[in-house]
């Protein structure tokens, strides 16, 4: 261990590469240790680490850096644990749930994020993503029925309404999207010419719809199955009657679902609020930071999507099931 | 002008430091002298909210009957007359810092409350009251307690238990619904905390890729105040985020079982538990995507920004920020899954005699 650069220690470490292009090769790398252990990769003999290896076009190694702790294999273990837990509690249906989750993750990482970076309109992108994701999730979990069609239409309708609402409120509150964590780095990358220009305002709206998507699908499935059951039981009910009953049951679900999204945003902003208190920033200043108002508006608008989903799904479901005899009441 | 230069400098600094925790080529603390929160802390001022007026092409800031000529301190604020802004008054002139955004927020809260109450009058109002009380507990009681030295994770578990108790009794009302849901939610919250703790410990992840956690760590060290470990605040945040969905699943299942029992009062304990597990299966199947999307939407800017430095799948799987993002989804979803059998069992036990 040699000391240099003020508060830094530098360890020389030797690694045996376990996988990838350079498997089996022994390499040396420097491990920088700062006086704050939170930012160090603390390694002992026999530990695994993730290395970043740069190489030139001929495949010659140019440099090796320690990227951090090795996490990949442990992460896979946890995924296996999750799958087992899911099978233990809900049985065979777990397969469909896992397939839907995997599809959503691949669609998000493999299509949605790259499309955003190519400068595609974020709101259009999230709308297409919602259709594909909600459609596939519904097909896998509820199967190809009229119920699925009603739920998908209800979700799509509420997402469109929500995007209009997001536009109005984000514009009224002058949210540019520039101050969300990560936005500055995206801007730096697009200024450096690495990606197309991204419209941050539209991306802030897209984030709201994305956050609400899972819950919206959930509510719409609940409402659509109820309207379906009710129609099967009482096929004499008119569209309006079915729709009103659907809205009433949706309200029951809503009262037990308004916590989920708000708490996710509250938990994520815990450190931000702590920092503001440490800095003694007055409430009037704090709430008017774009980042803070932006998070509050995001969590409220995402929750509002649920409210919109209920009438949208009730209406489409009622039309799909009883629409052919519209206006004829017994 | 000063603000503009600072902003650009901040941009360049943040972009230059590949701020993804673990091994840093430079300590991230170097950025924080220009963080807006720290800037405002170093320069305490009296903030005033008022309206911009325009007369003869000249802007003025009108507050409590007085008018001040305007200087713009923040180049992102574009005045056209009529907007509400936040100012500081210096030497008889108003410096415009930011827009006053409370109006749209208040309107949206009002619309949200109206929507919930219109759809479900009494129980909707009770659910909203419980939610507001919960937010007050989190930000009004829990946050100051942490800064006085309360242990973040243990207090978060206590906080969420209190919130669950209040919320579930407010929504569930009298009878066996609320206690059954509370038993399930308590178990769910504890297991979410345990799962998150084990996950973060095994993956050697402490949330230090999060800019706010970095800043908290920096401030706590510089000012020698609690929390002594900013990583535990990250874990506490995960527990709080998970508790919402856990409460929602618990009350959904216990209400369904309570209405099944009221329709068929002869149902046996075993059968009621089975029905609960069936309903729970439906709930889990449909809710499993919810947390995934809630986290992805909340972190969309971060995910896109970090995807630039992600060159391969193994890069992603080993990155601290990715493990930190998955931790929240994983712990929340596991907690939600484990809530189901306990709630179903407690409801079956409390609702039937045999």
HADDOCK unambig.tbl for C-alpha pairs under 7 A between the chains (distance, minus, plus):
assign (segid A and resid 32 and name CA) (segid B and resid 23 and name CA) 6.98 0.50 0.50
assign (segid A and resid 39 and name CA) (segid B and resid 21 and name CA) 5.86 0.50 0.50
assign (segid A and resid 39 and name CA) (segid B and resid 22 and name CA) 5.29 0.50 0.50
assign (segid A and resid 39 and name CA) (segid B and resid 23 and name CA) 6.23 0.50 0.50
assign (segid A and resid 39 and name CA) (segid B and resid 24 and name CA) 6.58 0.50 0.50
assign (segid A and resid 40 and name CA) (segid B and resid 22 and name CA) 5.51 0.50 0.50
assign (segid A and resid 40 and name CA) (segid B and resid 23 and name CA) 5.50 0.50 0.50
assign (segid A and resid 41 and name CA) (segid B and resid 22 and name CA) 5.46 0.50 0.50
assign (segid A and resid 41 and name CA) (segid B and resid 23 and name CA) 5.71 0.50 0.50
assign (segid A and resid 50 and name CA) (segid B and resid 318 and name CA) 6.60 0.50 0.50
assign (segid A and resid 66 and name CA) (segid B and resid 23 and name CA) 6.54 0.50 0.50
assign (segid A and resid 67 and name CA) (segid B and resid 22 and name CA) 6.78 0.50 0.50
assign (segid A and resid 67 and name CA) (segid B and resid 23 and name CA) 5.72 0.50 0.50
assign (segid A and resid 68 and name CA) (segid B and resid 22 and name CA) 4.78 0.50 0.50
assign (segid A and resid 68 and name CA) (segid B and resid 23 and name CA) 5.49 0.50 0.50
assign (segid A and resid 70 and name CA) (segid B and resid 318 and name CA) 5.67 0.50 0.50
assign (segid A and resid 71 and name CA) (segid B and resid 203 and name CA) 5.61 0.50 0.50
assign (segid A and resid 71 and name CA) (segid B and resid 317 and name CA) 6.47 0.50 0.50
assign (segid A and resid 71 and name CA) (segid B and resid 318 and name CA) 4.68 0.50 0.50
assign (segid A and resid 72 and name CA) (segid B and resid 314 and name CA) 6.81 0.50 0.50
assign (segid A and resid 72 and name CA) (segid B and resid 317 and name CA) 4.87 0.50 0.50
assign (segid A and resid 72 and name CA) (segid B and resid 318 and name CA) 5.23 0.50 0.50
assign (segid A and resid 74 and name CA) (segid B and resid 203 and name CA) 6.68 0.50 0.50
assign (segid A and resid 90 and name CA) (segid B and resid 281 and name CA) 4.88 0.50 0.50
assign (segid A and resid 97 and name CA) (segid B and resid 285 and name CA) 5.70 0.50 0.50
assign (segid A and resid 101 and name CA) (segid B and resid 289 and name CA) 6.51 0.50 0.50
assign (segid A and resid 113 and name CA) (segid B and resid 304 and name CA) 6.27 0.50 0.50
assign (segid A and resid 169 and name CA) (segid B and resid 104 and name CA) 6.34 0.50 0.50
assign (segid A and resid 172 and name CA) (segid B and resid 104 and name CA) 6.43 0.50 0.50
assign (segid A and resid 173 and name CA) (segid B and resid 101 and name CA) 5.09 0.50 0.50
assign (segid A and resid 173 and name CA) (segid B and resid 104 and name CA) 5.83 0.50 0.50
assign (segid A and resid 180 and name CA) (segid B and resid 301 and name CA) 6.74 0.50 0.50
assign (segid A and resid 181 and name CA) (segid B and resid 301 and name CA) 6.53 0.50 0.50
assign (segid A and resid 181 and name CA) (segid B and resid 302 and name CA) 6.02 0.50 0.50
assign (segid A and resid 182 and name CA) (segid B and resid 301 and name CA) 5.20 0.50 0.50
assign (segid A and resid 182 and name CA) (segid B and resid 302 and name CA) 4.46 0.50 0.50
assign (segid A and resid 182 and name CA) (segid B and resid 305 and name CA) 5.43 0.50 0.50
assign (segid A and resid 183 and name CA) (segid B and resid 301 and name CA) 5.76 0.50 0.50
assign (segid A and resid 183 and name CA) (segid B and resid 305 and name CA) 6.92 0.50 0.50
assign (segid A and resid 184 and name CA) (segid B and resid 11 and name CA) 5.87 0.50 0.50
assign (segid A and resid 185 and name CA) (segid B and resid 14 and name CA) 6.86 0.50 0.50
assign (segid A and resid 185 and name CA) (segid B and resid 15 and name CA) 5.18 0.50 0.50
assign (segid A and resid 185 and name CA) (segid B and resid 305 and name CA) 5.91 0.50 0.50
assign (segid A and resid 186 and name CA) (segid B and resid 305 and name CA) 5.06 0.50 0.50
assign (segid A and resid 188 and name CA) (segid B and resid 15 and name CA) 6.39 0.50 0.50
assign (segid A and resid 207 and name CA) (segid B and resid 297 and name CA) 4.56 0.50 0.50
assign (segid A and resid 207 and name CA) (segid B and resid 298 and name CA) 6.58 0.50 0.50
assign (segid A and resid 207 and name CA) (segid B and resid 300 and name CA) 5.93 0.50 0.50
assign (segid A and resid 208 and name CA) (segid B and resid 297 and name CA) 6.13 0.50 0.50
assign (segid A and resid 210 and name CA) (segid B and resid 293 and name CA) 6.04 0.50 0.50
assign (segid A and resid 210 and name CA) (segid B and resid 297 and name CA) 4.85 0.50 0.50
assign (segid A and resid 211 and name CA) (segid B and resid 293 and name CA) 4.96 0.50 0.50
assign (segid A and resid 211 and name CA) (segid B and resid 294 and name CA) 4.01 0.50 0.50
assign (segid A and resid 211 and name CA) (segid B and resid 295 and name CA) 6.75 0.50 0.50
assign (segid A and resid 211 and name CA) (segid B and resid 296 and name CA) 6.46 0.50 0.50
assign (segid A and resid 211 and name CA) (segid B and resid 297 and name CA) 3.96 0.50 0.50
assign (segid A and resid 211 and name CA) (segid B and resid 298 and name CA) 6.24 0.50 0.50
assign (segid A and resid 212 and name CA) (segid B and resid 293 and name CA) 6.93 0.50 0.50
assign (segid A and resid 212 and name CA) (segid B and resid 294 and name CA) 6.34 0.50 0.50
assign (segid A and resid 213 and name CA) (segid B and resid 293 and name CA) 6.42 0.50 0.50
assign (segid A and resid 214 and name CA) (segid B and resid 289 and name CA) 5.15 0.50 0.50
assign (segid A and resid 214 and name CA) (segid B and resid 290 and name CA) 3.97 0.50 0.50
assign (segid A and resid 214 and name CA) (segid B and resid 293 and name CA) 5.61 0.50 0.50
assign (segid A and resid 215 and name CA) (segid B and resid 290 and name CA) 5.10 0.50 0.50
assign (segid A and resid 218 and name CA) (segid B and resid 286 and name CA) 5.38 0.50 0.50
assign (segid A and resid 218 and name CA) (segid B and resid 287 and name CA) 6.37 0.50 0.50
assign (segid A and resid 248 and name CA) (segid B and resid 119 and name CA) 6.68 0.50 0.50
assign (segid A and resid 251 and name CA) (segid B and resid 119 and name CA) 4.88 0.50 0.50
assign (segid A and resid 251 and name CA) (segid B and resid 120 and name CA) 5.02 0.50 0.50
assign (segid A and resid 252 and name CA) (segid B and resid 120 and name CA) 6.54 0.50 0.50
assign (segid A and resid 255 and name CA) (segid B and resid 123 and name CA) 6.65 0.50 0.50
assign (segid A and resid 255 and name CA) (segid B and resid 124 and name CA) 5.21 0.50 0.50
assign (segid A and resid 255 and name CA) (segid B and resid 127 and name CA) 6.03 0.50 0.50
assign (segid A and resid 256 and name CA) (segid B and resid 248 and name CA) 5.15 0.50 0.50
assign (segid A and resid 256 and name CA) (segid B and resid 251 and name CA) 6.50 0.50 0.50
assign (segid A and resid 256 and name CA) (segid B and resid 252 and name CA) 6.33 0.50 0.50
assign (segid A and resid 257 and name CA) (segid B and resid 248 and name CA) 5.38 0.50 0.50
assign (segid A and resid 259 and name CA) (segid B and resid 131 and name CA) 6.83 0.50 0.50
assign (segid A and resid 259 and name CA) (segid B and resid 244 and name CA) 4.83 0.50 0.50
assign (segid A and resid 259 and name CA) (segid B and resid 245 and name CA) 6.57 0.50 0.50
assign (segid A and resid 259 and name CA) (segid B and resid 248 and name CA) 6.67 0.50 0.50
assign (segid A and resid 260 and name CA) (segid B and resid 244 and name CA) 4.30 0.50 0.50
assign (segid A and resid 260 and name CA) (segid B and resid 245 and name CA) 4.23 0.50 0.50
assign (segid A and resid 260 and name CA) (segid B and resid 248 and name CA) 6.73 0.50 0.50
assign (segid A and resid 261 and name CA) (segid B and resid 294 and name CA) 6.49 0.50 0.50
assign (segid A and resid 263 and name CA) (segid B and resid 240 and name CA) 6.51 0.50 0.50
assign (segid A and resid 263 and name CA) (segid B and resid 241 and name CA) 4.75 0.50 0.50
assign (segid A and resid 263 and name CA) (segid B and resid 244 and name CA) 5.13 0.50 0.50
assign (segid A and resid 264 and name CA) (segid B and resid 241 and name CA) 4.01 0.50 0.50
assign (segid A and resid 264 and name CA) (segid B and resid 242 and name CA) 6.75 0.50 0.50
assign (segid A and resid 265 and name CA) (segid B and resid 241 and name CA) 6.96 0.50 0.50
assign (segid A and resid 266 and name CA) (segid B and resid 241 and name CA) 6.58 0.50 0.50
assign (segid A and resid 267 and name CA) (segid B and resid 237 and name CA) 4.21 0.50 0.50
assign (segid A and resid 267 and name CA) (segid B and resid 238 and name CA) 6.06 0.50 0.50
assign (segid A and resid 267 and name CA) (segid B and resid 240 and name CA) 5.09 0.50 0.50
assign (segid A and resid 267 and name CA) (segid B and resid 241 and name CA) 4.42 0.50 0.50
assign (segid A and resid 268 and name CA) (segid B and resid 237 and name CA) 5.93 0.50 0.50
assign (segid A and resid 268 and name CA) (segid B and resid 241 and name CA) 6.99 0.50 0.50
assign (segid A and resid 270 and name CA) (segid B and resid 237 and name CA) 6.02 0.50 0.50
assign (segid A and resid 271 and name CA) (segid B and resid 212 and name CA) 5.62 0.50 0.50
assign (segid A and resid 271 and name CA) (segid B and resid 213 and name CA) 5.98 0.50 0.50
assign (segid A and resid 271 and name CA) (segid B and resid 216 and name CA) 6.76 0.50 0.50
assign (segid A and resid 271 and name CA) (segid B and resid 233 and name CA) 6.89 0.50 0.50
assign (segid A and resid 272 and name CA) (segid B and resid 212 and name CA) 5.63 0.50 0.50
assign (segid A and resid 274 and name CA) (segid B and resid 143 and name CA) 6.21 0.50 0.50
assign (segid A and resid 275 and name CA) (segid B and resid 216 and name CA) 5.77 0.50 0.50
assign (segid A and resid 276 and name CA) (segid B and resid 37 and name CA) 6.42 0.50 0.50
assign (segid A and resid 279 and name CA) (segid B and resid 37 and name CA) 6.56 0.50 0.50
assign (segid A and resid 279 and name CA) (segid B and resid 38 and name CA) 6.32 0.50 0.50
assign (segid A and resid 279 and name CA) (segid B and resid 41 and name CA) 4.93 0.50 0.50
assign (segid A and resid 280 and name CA) (segid B and resid 41 and name CA) 6.15 0.50 0.50
assign (segid A and resid 281 and name CA) (segid B and resid 40 and name CA) 6.78 0.50 0.50
assign (segid A and resid 281 and name CA) (segid B and resid 41 and name CA) 6.18 0.50 0.50
assign (segid A and resid 285 and name CA) (segid B and resid 47 and name CA) 6.84 0.50 0.50
assign (segid A and resid 288 and name CA) (segid B and resid 99 and name CA) 6.88 0.50 0.50
assign (segid A and resid 288 and name CA) (segid B and resid 100 and name CA) 5.76 0.50 0.50
assign (segid A and resid 288 and name CA) (segid B and resid 101 and name CA) 5.56 0.50 0.50
assign (segid A and resid 288 and name CA) (segid B and resid 102 and name CA) 6.99 0.50 0.50
assign (segid A and resid 293 and name CA) (segid B and resid 101 and name CA) 6.76 0.50 0.50
assign (segid A and resid 297 and name CA) (segid B and resid 105 and name CA) 6.38 0.50 0.50
assign (segid A and resid 304 and name CA) (segid B and resid 112 and name CA) 6.23 0.50 0.50
assign (segid A and resid 307 and name CA) (segid B and resid 115 and name CA) 6.54 0.50 0.50
